[in-house]
Amino acid sequence: MTARLLFADERLVAIDKPAGLSLATPARWPGAAVRRLVEALPEVVRRAENLDPDALLLAHRLDVGTTGVVVLARDTATHRALARALGARRVGKVYLTLCWGHPRPREGRYDAPLGPDRDDRRRMRVDPAGRPSVTRYRVLAAPPHASLVELRPETGRTHQIRVHLAQAGHPIVGDDLYGGPRHHGVRDAARRAALAPDHTFLHAWRLELPEEIGPVITAPLPADFAAALDALGIARP
């Protein structure tokens, strides 16, 4: 797994997280996630940008199978500013996903509250007594079988996008935890191969930081996600 440096200045570092890299942080080793993320960068990049994992602070997390933008702070003041901005919903998070089927209407919001699945500790589920959860979505392309969808979560619940789409009947391609059948009727061999990734096709595409903190940061689509769009005849964003 190789990560990519997207941005670095005296306050912030943004890294394109690859699929399969966990940002889980065990209590006994609070810096484990940062170290894994930074050490996934090429050594020449780490040295050129003076990226010491012991001196960086993680501002947010992505699921292990999710790719895309992750931001770290170089100092505690910047970390606090990021935490406040995230808490006040002043950071725009834009995701791209390839999901099964065609969401209707083509633009809208999912707002089912979410809570832990008591029958499976790995999962979350829709729960009327759960925490408020809102995801706005917009369908960008809808060829046969699947759709390219842009998502803007307004809250940050665990597995929020994955559960909201699955509940709507449009699980994310590659999501074995919430997704059900792998191919959903796709018969063409090339398309079947492109739509059978080893991770969830959910990509943290863009992070829109408040102007006083940092820029808008964009992460290119992973190669397998881009190849799936090509196989479906979808223009890459």
C-alpha angles and dihedrals in degrees: 000000000000122000126205129224110234102174141354134177136148092290109027143039122193121194131188102231116215123222115270096033110120122217093190110136117210115211092235091057111030094174096054097101094049091048093051091048096047094043089055088068119090110270092237090059093048091053096044092052097036093238106179108177090209090060098049129086123208113232100189142349142235129207115265093254095043119096132203146054120015120172128208130186125227094209140027095249092057090044090054091048090052092048091051092048092049091048091050091048091242093132114084113218116194120186132184122209139173108221134178118261129001120294115226126243096030091232129032146095139279113214107167111141115243136216139163118292102240091200094055119028091200092064143065124210142191107275124175087212093047131103120292111264129181129184122176116205140187126189110229098180134002115191119162115306101003145038136218105225133187113213133193112190112205092191129038108226122156111275089353099152093041094052095043093052093044091049089052090054095255108102118185118264108258095019103130093173096059103008112083117196116030103222108024095210099318107151103174108098096218092050092045090054093048091049095052103078124167090235140033116287093231116125129186091221104173138015115197107201124193109267094245091057106039149308135288106278123202129191119205117238115268114256095251093049090049090048090053090053089050091051090052093046093245118148112238114249 
